[in-house]
Amino acid sequence: MEKILLGAAVLTAGLLQAGHAGAADLKIGLAVAMTGAYAPYSEAEGARCMADRLNKAAGANDPKV
C-alpha cells in the first residue's frame, strides 16, 4: 500500500512540474558563421527573420521564439 501511495505522489509531482514548464519561451540554437569569409551568407539573419514572423503571427498564449 505504501508503494502505491509513494508512486501516486511521485506521479502527481511530476505532472505538476510538467504543466508549469509550458509557459517558457522557445530557444533555438544555430551553428552559423559569425565572422570570416562566410559571415555575410549566414543563416542567422534568415532565422531571425523567421522568428520575427512567427512571433508576430503568434497568439497571446503562444510562446515566443
N, C-alpha and C positions, 0 to 999 in steps of 0.2 A: 504494500500500500504506500509506503514511504517513497519507493522508486517512482510510482505513478505520479504522486504529488510533486516530487522533485522534477520529473520530466515535464509536467504541465507548467510548472513555474519557469523553467528554462525556456520552454517554447513560447510562453507568454512574453517573457522579457525580450526574446529575440524578435517577436512580431512587433512589439512596441518600438524597438530601435529601428527596424526596417521602415516603419511608417514615418518616423521622424527624418530619415535621411532623404526623403523625396523632395525637400524644399531647397536643396543646394543648387548652385549654378553648375552648368556643364563646362568642364575644362577639357580642351583638346590640345594635345601636343603634336608638333610637327618637327621633323628633322629637315631643315632647309638651310641653304647657304645664306648667311647674313653678311658676309664680307667676301672679297675676292672677285674673280672674273665673272662668276655666275650669280652674283648677288642681284643684279638688275632683273634677272629672269626667274627669280624665286617664286615659289608657290605661296609665300607668306601673304602677299598682297591679295591674291585671289581668295585665300582662306579668310582674311579679314573682311573682304567684300561680302563673301557668302555669309559669314557670321552676322554682319550688319543687316543683311537682307532677312535672315532668319529671325533675328531679334525684332526687327520692325514688323514682321508678319505674325509674331507670336501673340498669343492671348495673354490676359492678365495673370493666369495661373501657370503659364508655361515657364520653365526655367530658361534663363539667359545663356547664350552660348558664348 
